[in-house]
Amino acid sequence: MKFIKIPLESALTDLGNQLLSHLSNQEKVLWLVSGGSNIGNTIAIMNVIPDQYKSNLELLLVDERYGPADFEPSNYNQLIKNGLKLGQARFETILRNISIEASGALLANRFEVALRQSDFTIAQIGIGKDGHIAGILPSSPAINSKDLVATYQAADFDRITLTFKALQQIDHIAVFCYGPDKREALDKIYSNNSSVNTIPGLFLQQIKRVRVYNDQIGEAI
């Protein structure tokens, strides 16, 4: 796990270059993307990937806000609404007017299939000011889940999320953590000074292939 103090634009360039290095070698790439503050990041990175490489690229959400297919606050709909340019890249919603359990099973199935079919996998996630990653909120059922995907009711939205078990299977994880409101959570993860139940992002300390891009702690590249 490496903490990298770097401007956001440079971090986006670094992640984009990683994707391009694999896509330009004709590798099949699975890019796991997030909602929230990462929506703009995903769109910016996709805009610099040449269309000729997008046919080997599949996007899959790390987590989703459950609702009907046209649920406006969903991460999928927010990405599309804000101008994600897919070209020939594959990206489909898991919200099909089915139950949350069925939606979670659909995400798990797509993850397993994409994992088998990809040459390289990369997850792009954020860290919330409460220390959550993906849809794994503090003290939530997702923390102790033994499955690839957890579904549960949170205070804000019903959640569908990949779990720690799923994240462990990713080749590389890129974390974006910018702004002073993230400093407390960032400090706790950096110093390993809390519990995963309180600060779920601490789980990243158990994974070697992680870069935490931020504007406050770490080395520059």
MIDOSE-1310 file (N, C-alpha, C; in nm, 2 decimals, decimal comma, always signed):
residues 221
mkfi	+0,09/-0,12/+0,00/+0,00/+0,00/+0,00/+0,09/+0,12/+0,00; +0,06/+0,21/-0,09/+0,15/+0,33/-0,11/+0,06/+0,46/-0,10; +0,10/+0,55/-0,02/+0,03/+0,68/-0,01/+0,11/+0,78/-0,10; +0,04/+0,84/-0,19/+0,10/+0,93/-0,29/+0,04/+1,07/-0,29
kipl	+0,12/+1,17/-0,25/+0,07/+1,31/-0,24/+0,09/+1,37/-0,38; -0,02/+1,40/-0,44/-0,01/+1,44/-0,59/-0,14/+1,52/-0,62; -0,13/+1,62/-0,71/-0,25/+1,69/-0,75/-0,35/+1,59/-0,82; -0,47/+1,62/-0,81/-0,57/+1,53/-0,86/-0,56/+1,50/-1,01
esal	-0,53/+1,61/-1,09/-0,51/+1,59/-1,23/-0,40/+1,50/-1,27; -0,29/+1,50/-1,19/-0,18/+1,41/-1,21/-0,21/+1,27/-1,17; -0,30/+1,26/-1,07/-0,34/+1,12/-1,03/-0,43/+1,06/-1,14; -0,52/+1,14/-1,20/-0,60/+1,09/-1,30/-0,52/+1,05/-1,42
tdlg	-0,41/+1,13/-1,45/-0,32/+1,09/-1,56/-0,25/+0,96/-1,54; -0,21/+0,94/-1,41/-0,14/+0,82/-1,37/-0,23/+0,70/-1,39; -0,35/+0,71/-1,34/-0,45/+0,59/-1,36/-0,48/+0,57/-1,51; -0,50/+0,68/-1,58/-0,53/+0,67/-1,72/-0,42/+0,60/-1,80
nqll	-0,29/+0,63/-1,76/-0,18/+0,57/-1,82/-0,17/+0,42/-1,79; -0,21/+0,38/-1,67/-0,21/+0,24/-1,64/-0,31/+0,16/-1,72; -0,43/+0,22/-1,74/-0,53/+0,16/-1,82/-0,48/+0,15/-1,97; -0,42/+0,25/-2,02/-0,38/+0,26/-2,16/-0,27/+0,16/-2,18
shls	-0,18/+0,14/-2,08/-0,06/+0,05/-2,10/-0,11/-0,09/-2,13; -0,22/-0,13/-2,06/-0,27/-0,27/-2,08/-0,36/-0,27/-2,20; -0,44/-0,17/-2,22/-0,53/-0,18/-2,34/-0,45/-0,17/-2,47; -0,35/-0,09/-2,47/-0,27/-0,08/-2,60/-0,19/-0,21/-2,63
nqek	-0,18/-0,30/-2,53/-0,12/-0,43/-2,55/-0,22/-0,53/-2,59; -0,34/-0,49/-2,62/-0,45/-0,58/-2,66/-0,50/-0,66/-2,55; -0,48/-0,62/-2,42/-0,53/-0,70/-2,31/-0,68/-0,66/-2,28; -0,75/-0,76/-2,23/-0,89/-0,73/-2,19/-0,88/-0,68/-2,04
vlwl	-0,94/-0,56/-2,02/-0,93/-0,49/-1,89/-1,07/-0,48/-1,83; -1,08/-0,51/-1,70/-1,19/-0,48/-1,62/-1,16/-0,36/-1,53; -1,24/-0,26/-1,55/-1,23/-0,14/-1,47/-1,35/-0,12/-1,38; -1,32/-0,14/-1,25/-1,43/-0,12/-1,15/-1,44/+0,02/-1,11
vsgg	-1,55/+0,08/-1,12/-1,57/+0,23/-1,10/-1,67/+0,25/-0,99; -1,66/+0,38/-0,94/-1,74/+0,42/-0,82/-1,83/+0,54/-0,85; -1,92/+0,57/-0,76/-2,00/+0,69/-0,77/-1,94/+0,80/-0,69; -2,03/+0,89/-0,65/-1,99/+1,00/-0,56/-1,89/+1,09/-0,63
snig	-1,79/+1,13/-0,55/-1,68/+1,22/-0,60/-1,60/+1,15/-0,72; -1,61/+1,02/-0,74/-1,54/+0,96/-0,84/-1,60/+0,96/-0,98; -1,73/+1,01/-0,98/-1,80/+1,02/-1,11/-1,72/+1,10/-1,21; -1,69/+1,22/-1,17/-1,61/+1,31/-1,25/-1,48/+1,26/-1,29
ntia	-1,41/+1,19/-1,20/-1,28/+1,13/-1,23/-1,29/+1,02/-1,33; -1,39/+0,94/-1,33/-1,41/+0,83/-1,42/-1,43/+0,89/-1,56; -1,52/+0,99/-1,57/-1,55/+1,06/-1,70/-1,42/+1,12/-1,76; -1,34/+1,19/-1,67/-1,22/+1,25/-1,72/-1,12/+1,15/-1,78
imnv	-1,11/+1,04/-1,71/-1,02/+0,93/-1,76/-1,07/+0,87/-1,89; -1,20/+0,84/-1,89/-1,25/+0,78/-2,01/-1,24/+0,87/-2,13; -1,24/+1,00/-2,11/-1,23/+1,10/-2,22/-1,09/+1,09/-2,29; -0,99/+1,04/-2,22/-0,86/+1,04/-2,29/-0,82/+0,90/-2,34
ipdq	-0,91/+0,80/-2,32/-0,88/+0,67/-2,38/-0,93/+0,67/-2,52; -0,84/+0,64/-2,61/-0,88/+0,64/-2,76/-0,99/+0,54/-2,78; -1,08/+0,57/-2,87/-1,19/+0,48/-2,90/-1,14/+0,34/-2,95; -1,02/+0,34/-3,02/-0,97/+0,22/-3,08/-0,94/+0,11/-2,97
yksn	-0,93/+0,15/-2,84/-0,89/+0,06/-2,74/-1,01/+0,02/-2,65; -1,12/+0,09/-2,67/-1,24/+0,07/-2,58/-1,31/-0,07/-2,60; -1,29/-0,13/-2,71/-1,36/-0,26/-2,73/-1,31/-0,37/-2,63; -1,19/-0,35/-2,58/-1,14/-0,45/-2,48/-1,16/-0,40/-2,34
lell	-1,24/-0,30/-2,32/-1,26/-0,25/-2,18/-1,40/-0,27/-2,14; -1,41/-0,33/-2,01/-1,54/-0,34/-1,95/-1,54/-0,27/-1,82; -1,65/-0,19/-1,79/-1,67/-0,12/-1,67/-1,77/-0,20/-1,58; -1,75/-0,20/-1,46/-1,85/-0,26/-1,36/-1,84/-0,17/-1,24
lvde	-1,96/-0,15/-1,18/-1,97/-0,07/-1,06/-1,91/-0,14/-0,94; -1,83/-0,08/-0,85/-1,79/-0,13/-0,73/-1,91/-0,14/-0,63; -2,00/-0,04/-0,64/-2,12/-0,04/-0,55/-2,23/+0,04/-0,62; -2,35/+0,01/-0,58/-2,47/+0,08/-0,64/-2,57/+0,11/-0,53
rygp	-2,64/+0,22/-0,56/-2,76/+0,26/-0,48/-2,88/+0,19/-0,54; -2,94/+0,11/-0,46/-3,05/+0,03/-0,51/-3,18/+0,11/-0,54; -3,25/+0,07/-0,65/-3,38/+0,13/-0,68/-3,43/+0,08/-0,81; -3,53/+0,13/-0,87/-3,58/+0,09/-1,00/-3,48/+0,12/-1,11
adfe	-3,50/+0,07/-1,23/-3,41/+0,09/-1,33/-3,38/+0,23/-1,36; -3,48/+0,32/-1,35/-3,46/+0,46/-1,37/-3,43/+0,55/-1,25; -3,37/+0,48/-1,15/-3,34/+0,55/-1,02/-3,24/+0,65/-1,04; -3,27/+0,78/-1,03/-3,18/+0,89/-1,07/-3,06/+0,89/-0,98
psny	-3,07/+0,87/-0,85/-2,95/+0,88/-0,77/-2,85/+0,76/-0,78; -2,89/+0,66/-0,86/-2,80/+0,54/-0,88/-2,66/+0,59/-0,94; -2,56/+0,52/-0,90/-2,43/+0,55/-0,96/-2,42/+0,54/-1,11; -2,49/+0,43/-1,16/-2,49/+0,41/-1,30/-2,56/+0,53/-1,37
nqli	-2,67/+0,57/-1,33/-2,75/+0,68/-1,40/-2,67/+0,81/-1,38; -2,60/+0,83/-1,27/-2,53/+0,95/-1,26/-2,41/+0,96/-1,35; -2,34/+0,84/-1,37/-2,23/+0,84/-1,47/-2,28/+0,87/-1,61; -2,39/+0,80/-1,65/-2,44/+0,82/-1,78/-2,50/+0,97/-1,80
kngl	-2,57/+1,02/-1,70/-2,63/+1,15/-1,71/-2,52/+1,26/-1,72; -2,41/+1,24/-1,66/-2,30/+1,34/-1,66/-2,20/+1,32/-1,77; -2,23/+1,23/-1,86/-2,16/+1,23/-1,99/-2,05/+1,13/-2,01; -2,06/+1,02/-1,95/-1,96/+0,91/-1,97/-1,97/+0,86/-2,11
klgq	-1,86/+0,87/-2,18/-1,85/+0,84/-2,32/-1,79/+0,70/-2,34; -1,88/+0,60/-2,36/-1,84/+0,46/-2,36/-1,77/+0,41/-2,49; -1,82/+0,47/-2,60/-1,77/+0,41/-2,73/-1,81/+0,26/-2,73; -1,71/+0,17/-2,76/-1,74/+0,03/-2,76/-1,71/-0,04/-2,63
arfe	-1,68/+0,04/-2,52/-1,66/-0,02/-2,39/-1,80/-0,07/-2,34; -1,79/-0,18/-2,26/-1,91/-0,24/-2,21/-1,94/-0,19/-2,07; -2,07/-0,15/-2,04/-2,11/-0,10/-1,91/-2,26/-0,11/-1,90; -2,31/-0,20/-1,82/-2,46/-0,21/-1,80/-2,50/-0,20/-1,66
tilr	-2,62/-0,15/-1,64/-2,68/-0,14/-1,51/-2,71/-0,27/-1,45; -2,71/-0,28/-1,32/-2,76/-0,40/-1,25/-2,90/-0,38/-1,20; -2,95/-0,26/-1,22/-3,09/-0,22/-1,17/-3,19/-0,26/-1,28; -3,26/-0,36/-1,26/-3,35/-0,42/-1,37/-3,49/-0,43/-1,31
nisi	-3,53/-0,35/-1,22/-3,67/-0,36/-1,16/-3,69/-0,50/-1,10; -3,58/-0,55/-1,03/-3,58/-0,67/-0,96/-3,54/-0,64/-0,81; -3,55/-0,74/-0,73/-3,52/-0,73/-0,59/-3,38/-0,69/-0,56; -3,35/-0,63/-0,45/-3,21/-0,60/-0,41/-3,13/-0,72/-0,41
easg	-3,18/-0,83/-0,36/-3,11/-0,96/-0,35/-3,07/-1,01/-0,49; -3,17/-1,00/-0,59/-3,14/-1,04/-0,72/-3,04/-0,95/-0,79; -3,05/-0,82/-0,76/-2,95/-0,72/-0,82/-2,81/-0,75/-0,76; -2,80/-0,79/-0,64/-2,67/-0,82/-0,58/-2,62/-0,95/-0,64
alla	-2,70/-1,05/-0,67/-2,66/-1,17/-0,73/-2,61/-1,14/-0,87; -2,68/-1,05/-0,94/-2,64/-1,01/-1,08/-2,50/-0,95/-1,08; -2,48/-0,86/-0,98/-2,34/-0,80/-0,97/-2,24/-0,90/-0,94; -2,27/-1,00/-0,85/-2,17/-1,10/-0,82/-2,14/-1,19/-0,94
nrfe	-2,24/-1,22/-1,02/-2,22/-1,30/-1,14/-2,14/-1,23/-1,24; -2,17/-1,10/-1,26/-2,09/-1,03/-1,36/-1,95/-1,01/-1,32; -1,93/-0,99/-1,19/-1,79/-0,98/-1,14/-1,71/-1,10/-1,16; -1,77/-1,22/-1,13/-1,70/-1,35/-1,15/-1,67/-1,37/-1,29
valr	-1,76/-1,35/-1,38/-1,74/-1,37/-1,52/-1,64/-1,28/-1,58; -1,65/-1,15/-1,55/-1,55/-1,05/-1,59/-1,41/-1,08/-1,54; -1,40/-1,12/-1,42/-1,27/-1,16/-1,36/-1,20/-1,27/-1,44; -1,28/-1,37/-1,48/-1,22/-1,48/-1,55/-1,18/-1,44/-1,69
qsdf	-1,26/-1,35/-1,75/-1,23/-1,31/-1,89/-1,13/-1,20/-1,91; -1,09/-1,14/-1,80/-1,00/-1,02/-1,81/-0,85/-1,06/-1,79; -0,77/-0,99/-1,86/-0,62/-1,00/-1,84/-0,57/-0,91/-1,72; -0,64/-0,80/-1,70/-0,60/-0,71/-1,59/-0,72/-0,65/-1,53
tiaq	-0,72/-0,63/-1,40/-0,84/-0,57/-1,33/-0,79/-0,46/-1,24; -0,86/-0,35/-1,25/-0,83/-0,24/-1,16/-0,96/-0,18/-1,10; -0,95/-0,14/-0,98/-1,06/-0,08/-0,91/-1,03/+0,06/-0,87; -1,12/+0,15/-0,90/-1,11/+0,29/-0,87/-1,21/+0,33/-0,76
igig	-1,16/+0,36/-0,64/-1,26/+0,39/-0,53/-1,22/+0,52/-0,46; -1,31/+0,56/-0,37/-1,28/+0,67/-0,29/-1,28/+0,63/-0,14; -1,25/+0,72/-0,05/-1,26/+0,70/+0,09/-1,35/+0,81/+0,14; -1,46/+0,78/+0,21/-1,55/+0,87/+0,26/-1,50/+0,94/+0,39
kdgh	-1,55/+1,05/+0,43/-1,50/+1,12/+0,55/-1,52/+1,03/+0,67; -1,62/+0,94/+0,66/-1,64/+0,84/+0,77/-1,55/+0,72/+0,76; -1,46/+0,72/+0,66/-1,37/+0,61/+0,64/-1,42/+0,49/+0,56; -1,54/+0,51/+0,50/-1,60/+0,39/+0,42/-1,53/+0,38/+0,28
iagi	-1,53/+0,26/+0,23/-1,48/+0,24/+0,09/-1,59/+0,16/+0,02; -1,60/+0,18/-0,11/-1,71/+0,12/-0,19/-1,84/+0,15/-0,12; -1,93/+0,05/-0,10/-2,05/+0,07/-0,03/-2,04/+0,01/+0,11; -1,92/-0,01/+0,16/-1,89/-0,08/+0,29/-1,89/+0,03/+0,39
lpss	-2,00/+0,06/+0,45/-2,01/+0,17/+0,55/-1,97/+0,12/+0,69; -1,92/+0,20/+0,78/-1,89/+0,16/+0,92/-2,00/+0,09/+0,99; -1,96/-0,02/+1,05/-2,06/-0,10/+1,13/-2,17/-0,17/+1,05; -2,15/-0,17/+0,92/-2,25/-0,23/+0,83/-2,24/-0,38/+0,81
pain	-2,34/-0,45/+0,77/-2,33/-0,59/+0,75/-2,23/-0,63/+0,64; -2,19/-0,54/+0,55/-2,09/-0,57/+0,45/-1,96/-0,60/+0,50; -1,92/-0,55/+0,62/-1,79/-0,56/+0,68/-1,76/-0,71/+0,70; -1,85/-0,78/+0,75/-1,82/-0,92/+0,79/-1,88/-1,02/+0,69
skdl	-1,92/-0,97/+0,57/-1,98/-1,06/+0,47/-1,87/-1,15/+0,41; -1,91/-1,28/+0,39/-1,82/-1,38/+0,34/-1,84/-1,40/+0,19; -1,94/-1,32/+0,13/-1,97/-1,33/-0,01/-1,90/-1,22/-0,09; -1,91/-1,23/-0,22/-1,84/-1,13/-0,31/-1,92/-1,00/-0,31
vaty	-2,05/-1,01/-0,28/-2,14/-0,89/-0,28/-2,23/-0,89/-0,16; -2,25/-0,78/-0,10/-2,34/-0,76/+0,01/-2,45/-0,67/-0,02; -2,57/-0,69/+0,03/-2,68/-0,60/+0,01/-2,74/-0,57/+0,15; -2,77/-0,44/+0,17/-2,83/-0,41/+0,30/-2,89/-0,27/+0,30
qaad	-2,97/-0,24/+0,40/-3,04/-0,11/+0,41/-2,96/-0,02/+0,49; -2,91/+0,10/+0,44/-2,84/+0,20/+0,51/-2,93/+0,31/+0,54; -2,88/+0,41/+0,61/-2,96/+0,53/+0,65/-3,00/+0,61/+0,53; -2,91/+0,62/+0,43/-2,94/+0,70/+0,31/-3,00/+0,63/+0,20
fdri	-2,94/+0,51/+0,16/-2,98/+0,43/+0,05/-2,98/+0,29/+0,08; -3,05/+0,20/+0,01/-3,03/+0,06/+0,01/-2,90/+0,04/-0,07; -2,81/-0,04/-0,02/-2,68/-0,06/-0,08/-2,65/-0,19/-0,14; -2,58/-0,20/-0,25/-2,53/-0,32/-0,31/-2,38/-0,29/-0,33
tltf	-2,29/-0,37/-0,28/-2,15/-0,35/-0,28/-2,07/-0,47/-0,29; -1,96/-0,46/-0,37/-1,85/-0,56/-0,36/-1,80/-0,56/-0,22; -1,75/-0,67/-0,17/-1,70/-0,68/-0,03/-1,55/-0,69/-0,03; -1,49/-0,70/+0,09/-1,35/-0,71/+0,11/-1,30/-0,83/+0,03
kalq	-1,38/-0,94/+0,03/-1,34/-1,07/-0,04/-1,32/-1,04/-0,19; -1,41/-0,96/-0,24/-1,40/-0,93/-0,39/-1,28/-0,84/-0,41; -1,26/-0,73/-0,33/-1,15/-0,64/-0,35/-1,02/-0,71/-0,35; -1,01/-0,81/-0,27/-0,88/-0,89/-0,26/-0,84/-0,95/-0,39
qidh	-0,93/-0,97/-0,48/-0,91/-1,04/-0,60/-0,87/-0,95/-0,72; -0,87/-0,82/-0,69/-0,83/-0,72/-0,79/-0,68/-0,70/-0,81; -0,64/-0,69/-0,93/-0,49/-0,67/-0,95/-0,44/-0,54/-0,90; -0,51/-0,44/-0,91/-0,46/-0,31/-0,86/-0,58/-0,22/-0,81
iavf	-0,56/-0,15/-0,70/-0,67/-0,06/-0,65/-0,62/+0,08/-0,65; -0,68/+0,17/-0,71/-0,65/+0,31/-0,71/-0,75/+0,39/-0,62; -0,70/+0,45/-0,52/-0,79/+0,52/-0,42/-0,77/+0,67/-0,44; -0,88/+0,75/-0,45/-0,88/+0,89/-0,46/-0,93/+0,95/-0,33
cygp	-0,85/+1,03/-0,26/-0,89/+1,08/-0,13/-0,85/+1,23/-0,12; -0,93/+1,32/-0,16/-0,89/+1,46/-0,17/-0,98/+1,55/-0,09; -0,93/+1,65/-0,02/-1,00/+1,75/+0,05/-0,98/+1,74/+0,20; -0,99/+1,85/+0,27/-0,96/+1,85/+0,42/-1,06/+1,77/+0,50
dkre	-1,18/+1,75/+0,45/-1,28/+1,67/+0,52/-1,24/+1,52/+0,53; -1,14/+1,48/+0,45/-1,10/+1,34/+0,44/-0,98/+1,32/+0,53; -0,92/+1,43/+0,59/-0,79/+1,41/+0,66/-0,80/+1,32/+0,78; -0,90/+1,32/+0,86/-0,91/+1,24/+0,98/-0,91/+1,09/+0,94
aldk	-0,99/+1,05/+0,84/-1,00/+0,92/+0,79/-0,87/+0,87/+0,73; -0,81/+0,97/+0,65/-0,68/+0,94/+0,59/-0,57/+0,91/+0,69; -0,57/+0,99/+0,80/-0,47/+0,97/+0,90/-0,48/+0,84/+0,97; -0,61/+0,80/+1,00/-0,63/+0,67/+1,07/-0,59/+0,55/+0,98
iysn	-0,61/+0,56/+0,85/-0,57/+0,46/+0,76/-0,42/+0,45/+0,75; -0,36/+0,57/+0,74/-0,22/+0,58/+0,72/-0,14/+0,52/+0,84; -0,20/+0,55/+0,96/-0,13/+0,51/+1,09/-0,18/+0,38/+1,14; -0,28/+0,32/+1,07/-0,34/+0,20/+1,11/-0,39/+0,20/+1,25
nssv	-0,46/+0,32/+1,28/-0,50/+0,35/+1,42/-0,65/+0,35/+1,44; -0,71/+0,24/+1,42/-0,85/+0,22/+1,44/-0,89/+0,08/+1,41; -1,02/+0,05/+1,39/-1,06/-0,08/+1,36/-1,13/-0,08/+1,22; -1,14/-0,19/+1,15/-1,21/-0,20/+1,02/-1,35/-0,17/+1,04
ntip	-1,41/-0,21/+1,15/-1,55/-0,19/+1,18/-1,58/-0,04/+1,19; -1,49/+0,04/+1,24/-1,51/+0,18/+1,26/-1,46/+0,26/+1,13; -1,35/+0,22/+1,07/-1,29/+0,28/+0,95/-1,27/+0,16/+0,85; -1,37/+0,13/+0,77/-1,36/+0,02/+0,67/-1,24/+0,03/+0,58
glfl	-1,19/+0,16/+0,55/-1,08/+0,18/+0,46/-0,95/+0,12/+0,52; -0,95/+0,09/+0,65/-0,83/+0,02/+0,70/-0,80/-0,11/+0,64; -0,90/-0,17/+0,58/-0,88/-0,30/+0,51/-0,78/-0,29/+0,40; -0,77/-0,17/+0,34/-0,67/-0,16/+0,23/-0,53/-0,18/+0,28
qqik	-0,50/-0,17/+0,41/-0,37/-0,20/+0,46/-0,33/-0,35/+0,44; -0,43/-0,43/+0,42/-0,40/-0,57/+0,40/-0,38/-0,61/+0,25; -0,38/-0,51/+0,17/-0,37/-0,54/+0,02/-0,24/-0,46/-0,02; -0,15/-0,53/-0,09/-0,03/-0,46/-0,13/-0,04/-0,37/-0,26
rvrv	-0,13/-0,41/-0,34/-0,14/-0,34/-0,47/-0,24/-0,23/-0,47; -0,21/-0,13/-0,38/-0,30/-0,02/-0,36/-0,22/+0,11/-0,36; -0,27/+0,21/-0,44/-0,22/+0,34/-0,44/-0,32/+0,44/-0,39; -0,29/+0,51/-0,28/-0,39/+0,61/-0,23/-0,34/+0,75/-0,27
yndq	-0,40/+0,80/-0,38/-0,38/+0,93/-0,43/-0,45/+1,03/-0,34; -0,37/+1,13/-0,29/-0,43/+1,23/-0,20/-0,35/+1,36/-0,20; -0,40/+1,46/-0,13/-0,33/+1,59/-0,14/-0,27/+1,63/+0,00; -0,24/+1,53/+0,09/-0,20/+1,56/+0,22/-0,09/+1,47/+0,28
igea	-0,08/+1,34/+0,24/+0,01/+1,25/+0,30/+0,08/+1,17/+0,20; +0,21/+1,14/+0,22/+0,29/+1,05/+0,13/+0,39/+1,11/+0,04; +0,44/+1,02/-0,05/+0,55/+1,07/-0,14/+0,49/+1,11/-0,27; +0,57/+1,19/-0,34/+0,52/+1,23/-0,47/+0,58/+1,14/-0,58
i	+0,51/+1,13/-0,70/+0,56/+1,05/-0,81/+0,57/+1,14/-0,93
